[in-house]
Amino acid sequence: MSRSPEQLRALVRYRLDQAVETLREANLLLDQNAWRGAQNRAYYAMLYAVLALLATRQLDSSKHSGALGLFDREFVKPGLLPRALSRSLRLAFNRRQSWDYGEVAELDPEEITETVAGAKVFVQAIEEFLRESWFGKEENENGGSQETPGGKART
């Protein structure tokens, strides 16, 4: 489905807002030692950031593995984003799969803390990439204020 530039900007903003809010939830759960929930929300924060990126190319996937593959194909393999982000995303995906659907008897708080920290770095990197390469660029070129991923104006 083709979207207008305004619709694309709204979708990217929505997905980034989802990523930031979900990352906040991950940190709240981490503070409460709610390990499984923190891991889940950290991964989803990363996924929502990926969906924001894919929206800039009018791409989407109904499967998580498809979204991860598109992220690698469109942004990591061409060198637009570092491989470390892909590794962090895939680690969070695998941990979430294991802890949500597997038979892991005991969760490792250190691993989950690491995943939440990785999600923060990931979301910030995507926000910065979009700010520099796509998101807000049109307004800035027209002499207006530049929007940040959270939808706040920056002059």
N, C-alpha and C positions, 0 to 999 in steps of 0.2 A: 504494500500500500504506500503510495507516494504522499508525502506530507508537505504542506507549505513551510516556508522558513519559520514562520511564527509558530506553527504547530511543532516543528522540530525543536525549536528553542524551549518551548513549554515542556515538551517531553524530557529533554535533557535536564532541565531545571528540576522537574519532578523526580527523576531518577536520582539526581545528586542529592536532593533533599531527603529522599528515602535512604540513601547510603549514609548520610550524616546522622539522621535520626536513629537508624538501626545500629550504627557504631556507638552512639550514646547509650542505647539500650544494652549493648554488649558490655560496656564499661560499668553500668549500674549493676548488671548481673554478676560481673566479675567481683565488684565490691562486696556483694552479698554471698560470695562463694557458691553461686549457682552455676557450676561449671558447664554443664551440658547446654544450658540456655546461652551462656556467654559465648561458647564455641559456635553455636548455631547462628547467633546474631552477628558475630564477627564475619563469618562466611557470607551471610546475606548482605552485609554492608558492602563487601567486595563485589558480590554479584550485581548489586544495584549500580555500583560505579561502572562495571563492565557494560551493563545495559545502557547506561548513559553514553558511553563511548560508541557502542554499536549504533545507537540512534543517530549519531552524527553521520553515519554512512547509510542510514535507512536500512539497517540490518537488525534482525531479531532472531531469537531461537526459542522454541517452546521447551527445549531441554537444556539443563545446566551444562552438560558436556558439550552441547552444540555452541553455547555461548562462550565457553572457555576456548573451544577450537577457533571460533571466529576472532576472539580477542588475540590469540596467538597469530593467526593468519594475517589479520589486518593491522595490528599494532606492534607486536613483538618481533616477528620474523622480518618485517621491513626495517627494523631498528628504530621505530618511533618511540618505543618504550623499552626499558631494560628487561632482560630475561629474568632478573631477580623478582620482578613483579609477577611474572608467570609462575615461577616456582612457588612463591608465597601463596598465590591464588590456588594453585593445584594442591598444595599442602593443606590449606584450609578446607578445600573441597573434600579431600580424602579423609581428613580427620572428622569432618561433619558426617560424611557417609558412614564411617566406622562407628562413631558414637551415637548417631541417630538410629542406624539400622542394624548395626553389628551386635556382637555379644561381648563388648568390652566390659569387663567386670569392674574395673576401677579406672576412673578418669585421672589424668595427670594434670594437676593444677598448673605446673610450670609450663607444660605444652600449651595449655589453654591461654595462659597469660601471654605467652609468646605469640599465639595466633591473634589475639586481640591487638597486641602491639603491631603485628604485621598488617592487620586490617587498617589500622590508623595510618600507617605509612602508605599503604596501597591507595586508600581513598584520597589522601592528600596529594599523592602523585598524579592521580587521575584528574583531580580538580585543577592542579597546576597545569597539566598538559592541556586541558580544555581551555583554560583561561588564556594560555599563550598561543594556542593554535586554532581555536575555533570559537569557543563560547565567549560572547561579548565582543568579538572582533568587529562585527558589522557595525555595532553602535559606536565603538571607539573610532572606527574609520570615518564615520559620519559626524564626528565632533561631539557626540553626546557622551553621557556617562557610560562607563564600562561596568557591566554586571559581573558580579562574582557568582560562582556556582550556587550559592544559597539564595540567589535572586536579589541580593542587596546591591545597590548602586555604589559605584566607586568613582569619584571624580578626579 
